[in-house]
């Protein structure tokens, strides 16, 4: 068994273990016993840090939201021109999913549930923040003359996220998350041509 860690560190370790297990198993089938074994603590220790399994998944989704948005913001800052920033965000998202294949499994699992949940609310908050980032980059590209003024920004944002989701679904079906990287460049090039020629 592992030695005692500060609460925040242990919680982060439990969340990381849960998402790692989601790489191979449906989140619905992952038990707190599985997570405890992966972390190297007792099942009681897991419940000490998270009162319920739902609370743990909520924390997992919050971690995903915070880290993914930070990753995307940092990617955007690495480029100079707006469309370069957009490309950097796209690649960073693909790289993130390839490195954390348990994340989309967890998100898709949550979205399939008929009832609302705190974790599902976290997913919505992530998508809203993501759209704001994309809309800001579209505005910058329009102001810089890189995109047409008549671009439907909302539709362009929906398509951007949808393309990433499509790549994720195909990689999950093929069982090779890293395959996304090979397809990402050509797919984004087609997307960029489409929004650049919008009326």
N, C-alpha and C positions, 0 to 999 in steps of 0.2 A: 504494500500500500504506500501511496505517496505521503510525504510529510505535509504538514499543515501549511496552507498558503493564505495570504490575505484574501478577503472575500471577493474583491473585484478580479483578482488574478484567477481564482478558482472558477468564478462564473465565466470568465472568458475562455478558460480551458474546457469547461463543460460545453459551452456553445460551439467551440471549434470541433470538439469530438462529435457532437450531434450532426454538424454539417458535413464532417468527414464521413460519417456512417451513411449519410444521405447520398453519397456518391454511388453506393452499391445497393442500398435498400430503400424501399418506399418509406417516407417519414411515418406513415401510418403503422408500419410494422416495427419501427424502432422503439424499444422500451427503455425506461429509465435504468433498468438493469444492464442493458447493452451499453448505454452511455457511461454508467459507473465503471463497468469493466474496461471500457476504452480509456477512461481517465486514470483508472487505478485507485478508485476510492469505493467506499461502500455506497449502496443505494440510498441509505439514510443521509449520507453526506450530500448527495445530489439534491434531495428534498430540503436539506438545510439551506441551500442556496437558492432554490427555486421551489416555491410552495406547490406548484403544479407543473405538469408537462407543458400545458399551454403557456404558462409564464416563461418557461425555458424557450419555447419556439418564438414567443414574442421578442425575447432578448436576442435570439438568433437573427430575427428579421431586422431588428433595430441595428444590430452590428453590421448586417449586410448593407442596409441603407446608408449608414454613416461612412463605411469604408468604400463602397462603390461610388458614392457622390464625391468623396474626397479624391478618389482615384481619377474620376472624370474631370474634376476641376483642375487637378494638377496636370493632367494630360493637355487640357486646353491651354494652360499657361506655357507649355513648352513650344508652342508655335507662334508665329508672328501674325500671319494673315488669318482672317476669319474662317475661310474654307479649309485652311491647313489645321486650324483648331478643331473644326468639325471632323476632319479625318482622324486627328489624334484621339478625339473622344470615341469615335467608332472603334478604332484599333484597341484602345484601352479597355473598352467594354468587352470586346471579343477575348482579349487576353485574360481579363478578370474571370470570365466564365470558364475559359479553358483551364485556368488554374484552380477554380473552385466549382467543379461540376455538380457538387451536392446542392449548391445554391439554387439553380433553376429547378431541380427536382423538388425542392422544398417549396419554392414559390408556386409552381404549377399545382402541387398538391393542395396548397392553401386556397388557391383560386377555384379549385373544383368543389370546395365545400359549399353547400347551399346556405348555411348560416354565416352571418358576419362574425368576424373575430378580430381581436386586437392585432394579431399578426397580419390579417388581411388589410386592416387599416394602415399598418406600416408599409405594406406593398403599395397602397394607393398614395401614401405620402411620398414614397420613393419615386413613383411615376410622375407625380405632380412636380417635384423638384427637378427631375430629369427634363421634363418638358420645358420648364422655365429656362434651364441652361441652353437647350436647343433653340428656343425662341430668341434668346439673347444673341446667340451666335448668328442666327438668320438675320436679325436686325443689323448686326455689325456688317455682315456680308453684303446686305442690300445698300447700306450707307457707303460701303467701300466700292460699290459698283460691281461686285463679284456675283451677285444674284439679281435677277430682275425684280423691280419694285412690285410687280403684280403677283409675286409668289404667294401661294396660299400657305402661310407659315404653319398653321395648325395641321393641315394635311401633310406637309413635309415632315413635321415632327412625328406624326402618327406612323408614317411610312418608315422613318429612320428606326424607330423602336421596333416596328414590325419586322424589319429586315433582320435585326439582331435576333429577335425571337425566332424567326424562321431558321436562321443558321443554328441556333441552339437546339431547336427541335430535331433538325436533321442530324446533328452530331450525336444527340441522345439516342436516336433510333439506330444510328450506325455504331454506337458504343465507342466512338472515338472523339472525345471533346476537342482534342488538338487539331482535328481536321478542319475546324472552323477557320483557323488561321490561314490555311491555304486558299480558302474561298473568299475570305474577307476583302482582300484587295480588289479583285475583279468585280465583286458585287457592289462595293462602295463606288467604284468608278462608274458603273451603270447608273446608280442612284444619283451621283453628282451630275452626270450629264442630263438626267431627267429634270432635276430642280433648276439647273442652269438654263434650260430651254423653256421653262414654264412661262406662260403668257403674262 
